[in-house]
Amino acid sequence: MSAAMSVVKLRNGAEAPAVMVTVTMLALESLLFTNPVALYELVTSCRDPRHVLFGNTGAVLIERSLVQSVDEAGRGRLESYVRDIVLSGVTGDGGAMYLCNPEVTP
């Protein structure tokens, strides 16, 4: 028996499985309070794929399943749905980043 997976529309126009949106946003919230530098690095990497991750943030992000791997140059490889959720669920820049609802609301 296969249940249909609920899909939600994100603010950046993409769609993602609702369960992945929930899990990813929980991971982002955790980073916000425990490792804001890693959150900043993730957001910057989503906005600029050429961004080189700082220090051990690549390992932190891999551990939380937000980044798949880090290449030799230090750039993170992300799943497209993670990138879309991050781009839709984080506003602001630098020390003034905030989490917001990534879903389009009617």
Protein Blocks (a to p, Z undefined) as FASTA:
>chain_A
ZZdddddddfkopacdfklmmmmmmmmmmmmmmommlmmmmmmmmmmmkbccehjlmmmm
mmnopafbdcfkopacddfklmmmmmmmpgcehjlcccddfbdcZZ
